[in-house]
Every structure is written in C-alpha cells, then in structure tokens.
C-alpha cells in the first residue's frame, strides 16, 4: 500500500511540473513596462472633430442605454462615483458635472465598457480590421490607425496580439465643456505582441514574452443627447 501511494504521488508531481513548464513556454515572462505596440496616433485631448454627427459616436459602453437627457437634478451623485475617484479631486468634480447633466450616467459601467472597447480596438488594429475600427473611432483617430495599417501592409508585415490581462483601468481626467464630456482612462495591460515580416520572422516584439503596456485613451460624448454611444477621440503615451 505504501509503495502504491509513493508511485502515485510521484506521477502527480511529474504531471504538475510538466503543466507549469508548458505554461511558461507559452506565456513567457513579464519584462516590465513597455512601449505600446498599437498607438498609431498620439495627441492631446481635444474637442471631437467639427461637423461630426451624434450618430457617429459609436463606442458603446455597458449602461449607456440608460443614458438620457436629465430632466431633474441628479440625486446624491457622490455615491455614484465613490470608489472611482477621491472625494474633492478634479476627477470627482468632473464626474459630478457629468451626473448633473445626465443622471443616468454610471461611472463603474463606463470603466467596464472602456476596458471592452480598449481590447476590441487593439485587436482590430492588429488584424487590420478597418471596418471595426471605423465603427469605434472618431474620424481623426480612425485616419491615424488607417495610415499605420497601410504602412504595415506596404512592408508586408503582419501583427499579432494576445491579451493576457487588463490589470488596471482608471479614470484620470474628466472635462465637460458645452455639454461635451471627455473622459480619459489610463489602462495597464499585459500582452503578448509580435510583428512578423513576409517570411514569418519576428521583427518586433516577441511571440512568447508577456509585456506590460500602459496606455491613456480619451472617450467623448455629448451629454443629454439621444445617442448613448461614446467615441475614442485621442490616445496618449502612458507611463
């Protein structure tokens, strides 16, 4: 009986070591904060492009379908952003402004939706999915992504990205002007990303190594409009 128990234990230990070795070979290791491999356009936050209709704001975030023009003052807005921003901070003040103009706004739902939009846009850019990008970005940002994709295609390169995790998504700035809200979110993600040439050789990044990537993106929307969607209007270097 003892001999049987010992053999079984050794077998399970060997299996555990094999599984750990395979995970390490597939995911690689973190190398610390890295340059974002998918930031084709960088600029400071600005107003959405002039002449853009409300129907063009197409980054849809969970909870956005509850957004309507506020017909009455928001009730105790502070409870809605508690845990999202420090009381008395510029971000808290900005979120209060948003809630005063649109009482149905959900800060937590916005952050979760921003994470989903971030992943969708990154993957669409790496796949060269222009149709998806045009449905998620402002015109100016979409043009920057389009140029980067075209340049990559001219070099006959392909890009591949695997999301390991999004470790952080936090609102770092809120600006409200003429009922247009701009909310800036800082993301910290772990990715496996690589660029290959026409022969399939990796020329940038790594197909095995996990890298930590910071990014700062700004989403905008006209508060009180019937259109509940947000659009990505700017990307900035993260730190």
For each residue, the residues with C-beta under 8 A, 3 or more apart:
1: 4 5
2: 5 6
3: 6 7
4: 1 7 8
5: 1 2 8 9
6: 2 3 9 10
7: 3 4 10 11
8: 4 5 11 12
9: 5 6 12 13
10: 6 7 13 14
11: 7 8 14 15
12: 8 9 15 16
13: 9 10 16 17
14: 10 11 17 18
15: 11 12 18 19
16: 12 13 19 20
17: 13 14 20 21
18: 14 15 21 22
19: 15 16 22 23
20: 16 17 23 24
21: 17 18 24 25
22: 18 19 25 26
23: 19 20 26 27
24: 20 21 27 28 29
25: 21 22 28 208
26: 22 23 208
27: 23 24 164 192 208 210
28: 24 25 192 206 208 209 210
29: 24 209 210
30: 190 209 210 211 212
31: 34 209 210 211 212
32: 212
33: 212 213 214 239
34: 31 37 211 212 213
35: 213
36: 39 213 214 215 237 238
37: 34 159 161 191 193 195 204 205 213
38: 122 125 126 159 161 193
39: 36 42 215 235 237
40: 125 144 145 147 148 149
41: 140 141 143 144 145 148 235
42: 39 235 236 237
43: 46 234 235 236
44: 234 236
45: 173 175 182 184 218 233 234 236
46: 43 233 234
47: 50 177 180 220
48: 52 57 138 180 220 231 233
49: 52 138 139 140
50: 47
51:
52: 48 49 56 57 138 139
53: 56
54: 57 222 225 226 227
55: 58 227
56: 52 53 138 139 231
57: 48 52 54 220 221 222 227 229 230 231
58: 55 135 136 229 231
59: 113 117 136 137 219 229 230 231 232
60: 64 113 228 229 230
61: 64 109 110 112 113 114 116 117 219 229 230
62: 106 109 112 113 116
63: 66 67 104 105 106 109 110 113
64: 60 61 67 109 113 228 229 230
65: 228
66: 63 104 106 228
67: 63 64 102 104 105 228
68: 102 104 224 226
69: 102 224 225 226
70: 73 74 100 101 102 103 104 224
71:
72: 103
73: 70 100 103
74: 70 77 80 99 100 103
75: 103
76: 79 80
77: 74 80 81 95 96 99 100 103
78: 81 82 87 92 96
79: 76 82
80: 74 76 77 95 99 105 106 107
81: 77 78 84 85 92 95 96 99 107
82: 78 79 87
83: 108
84: 81 91 95 107 108 111 171
85: 81 89 91 92 95 107 171
86: 89 91 92
87: 78 82 92
88: 92 93
89: 85 86 92 93
90: 93 94 173 174
91: 84 85 86 94 95 171 172 173 174
92: 78 81 85 86 87 88 89 95 96
93: 88 89 90 96 97 174
94: 90 91 97 98 173 174 175 176 183
95: 77 80 81 84 85 91 92 98 99 107 171 174
96: 77 78 81 92 93 99 100
97: 93 94 100 101 174 176 181
98: 94 95 101 102 105 174 176 181 183 223
99: 74 77 80 81 95 96 102 103 105
100: 70 73 74 77 96 97 103
101: 70 97 98 176 179 181 223 224
102: 67 68 69 70 98 99 105 223 224
103: 70 72 73 74 75 77 99 100
104: 63 66 67 68 70
105: 63 67 80 98 99 102 110 223
106: 62 63 66 80 109 110
107: 80 81 84 85 95 110 111 171
108: 83 84 111 112
109: 61 62 63 64 106 112 113
110: 61 63 105 106 107 113 114 171 183 230
111: 84 107 108 114 115 169 170 171 185
112: 61 62 108 109 115 116
113: 59 60 61 62 63 64 109 110 116 117 230
114: 61 110 111 117 118 169 183 185 187 217 219
115: 111 112 118 119 166 169 187
116: 61 62 112 113 119 120
117: 59 61 113 114 120 121 136 219 230 232
118: 114 115 121 122 166 169 185 187 189 215 217
119: 115 116 122 123 163 166
120: 116 117 123 124 132 136
121: 117 118 124 125 133 136 137 232
122: 38 118 119 125 126 161 163 191
123: 119 120 126 127 129 161 163
124: 120 121 127 129 132 133 136
125: 38 40 121 122 128 129 133 145 148 149 159
126: 38 122 123 159 160 161 193
127: 123 124 159
128: 125 149 152 153 159
129: 123 124 125 132 133
130: 133 134 146 149
131: 134 135
132: 120 124 129 135 136
133: 121 124 125 129 130 136 137 142 145 146
134: 130 131 137 142
135: 58 131 132
136: 58 59 117 120 121 124 132 133 231 232
137: 59 121 133 134 141 142 145 231 232
138: 48 49 52 56 141 142 220 231 232 233
139: 49 52 56 142 143
140: 41 49 143 144 233
141: 41 137 138 144 145 232 233 234 235
142: 133 134 137 138 139 145 146
143: 41 139 140 146 147
144: 40 41 140 141 147 148
145: 40 41 125 133 137 141 142 148 149
146: 130 133 142 143 149 150
147: 40 143 144 150 151
148: 40 41 125 144 145 151 152
149: 40 125 128 130 145 146 152 153
150: 146 147 153 154
151: 147 148 154 155
152: 128 148 149 155 157 158 159 195
153: 128 149 150 156 157
154: 150 151
155: 151 152 197
156: 153 197 198
157: 152 153 195 196 197 198 203
158: 152 195 196
159: 37 38 125 126 127 128 152 193 194 195 196
160: 126 193 194 195 196 207
161: 37 38 122 123 126 191 192 193
162: 191 192 193
163: 119 122 123 166 189 190 191
164: 27 189 190 191 192 210
165: 189 190
166: 115 118 119 163 169 187 188 189 190
167: 188 189 190 212
168: 186 187 188
169: 111 114 115 118 166 185 186 187 188
170: 111 185 186
171: 84 85 91 95 107 110 111 174 183 184 185
172: 91 184 185 186 216
173: 45 90 91 94 182 183 184 218
174: 90 91 93 94 95 97 98 171 181 182 183 184
175: 45 94 181 182
176: 94 97 98 101 179 180 181 182 223
177: 47 180 182
178:
179: 101 176 222 223 224
180: 47 48 176 177 220 221 222 223
181: 97 98 101 174 175 176 220 221 222 223
182: 45 173 174 175 176 177 218 219 220 233
183: 94 98 110 114 171 173 174 218 219 220 230
184: 45 171 172 173 174 216 217 218 219 234 236
185: 111 114 118 169 170 171 172 216 217 218 219
186: 168 169 170 172 214 215 216 238
187: 114 115 118 166 168 169 213 214 215 216 217 238
188: 166 167 168 169 212 213 214 238
189: 118 163 164 165 166 167 212 213 215
190: 30 163 164 165 166 167 210 211 212 213
191: 37 122 161 162 163 164 210 211 213
192: 27 28 161 162 164 206 207 208 209 210 211
193: 37 38 126 159 160 161 162 205 206 211 213
194: 159 160 202 204 205 206 207
195: 37 152 157 158 159 160 202 203 204 205
196: 157 158 159 160 199 200 201 202 203
197: 155 156 157 200 201 203
198: 156 157
199: 196
200: 196 197
201: 196 197
202: 194 195 196 205 206 207
203: 157 195 196 197
204: 37 194 195
205: 37 193 194 195 202 209 211
206: 28 192 193 194 202 209 211
207: 160 192 194 202
208: 25 26 27 28 192
209: 28 29 30 31 192 205 206
210: 27 28 29 30 31 164 190 191 192
211: 30 31 34 190 191 192 193 205 206
212: 30 31 32 33 34 167 188 189 190
213: 33 34 35 36 37 187 188 189 190 191 193 238
214: 33 36 186 187 188 238 239
215: 36 39 118 186 187 189 235 236 238
216: 172 184 185 186 187 235 236 237 238
217: 114 118 184 185 187 232 234 235 236
218: 45 173 182 183 184 185 232 233 234 235 236
219: 59 61 114 117 182 183 184 185 230 231 232 233
220: 47 48 57 138 180 181 182 183 230 231 233
221: 57 180 181 225 227 229 230 231
222: 54 57 179 180 181 225 227
223: 98 101 102 105 176 179 180 181
224: 68 69 70 101 102 179
225: 54 69 221 222
226: 54 68 69
227: 54 55 57 221 222
228: 60 64 65 66 67
229: 57 58 59 60 61 64 221
230: 57 59 60 61 64 110 113 117 183 219 220 221
231: 48 56 57 58 59 136 137 138 219 220 221
232: 59 117 121 136 137 138 141 217 218 219 235
233: 45 46 48 138 140 141 182 218 219 220
234: 43 44 45 46 141 184 217 218
235: 39 41 42 43 141 215 216 217 218 232
236: 42 43 44 45 184 215 216 217 218
237: 36 39 42 216
238: 36 186 187 188 213 214 215 216
239: 33 214
